[in-house]
Amino acid sequence: GALLTLWIFNFEFTLIALLGMFLLIGIVVKNAILLIDFTLYERRAGKSAYQAVLSAAALRFRPILMTNTAALLGAIPLACSWGEGAELRQPLGVVIVGGLALGQLLTLYTTPVLYLLFEKWAESCSRFKRKFVLQSLGK
């Protein structure tokens, strides 16, 4: 999202844009960690992986949306700045706004799906390992 908005608004990828991407990575990763952490909490409470993901996505949606919206709205003045030094600030704002907009969607929709895929993969590996151990023990 960040690189796409830089390209759309015809800005160069500068050091300031790179700093914006580091900021963006921190926020997006924090959102994914919030989702996974709450999913694991629900799993420990005895819910299935699917139910835990649904519950985590529903309960964490609003806090994630609120923090992203606050950061996005805070970066709009940077993206729309003018005057002295605007050429330095604008790429930072554009990176943050574009990256948060796309990162919000990707975090909320891909993180639960990836969690379920990895959960199924871990279950199949566990079944295979259990089967292999039982065969090697001769049972």
Sequence and secondary structure as in RCSB ss.txt:
>XXXX:A:sequence
GALLTLWIFNFEFTLIALLGMFLLIGIVVKNAILLIDFTLYERRAGKSAYQAVLSAAALRFRPILMTNTAALLGA
IPLACSWGEGAELRQPLGVVIVGGLALGQLLTLYTTPVLYLLFEKWAESCSRFKRKFVLQSLGK
>XXXX:A:secstr
 HHHHHHHTT    HHHHHHHHHHHHHHHHHHHHHHHHHHHHHHTT  HHHHHHHHHHHHHHHHHHHHHHHHHHH
HHHHT  STTHHHHHHHHHHHHHHHHHHHHHHHHHHHHHHHHHHHHHHHHHHHHHHHHHHHTT 
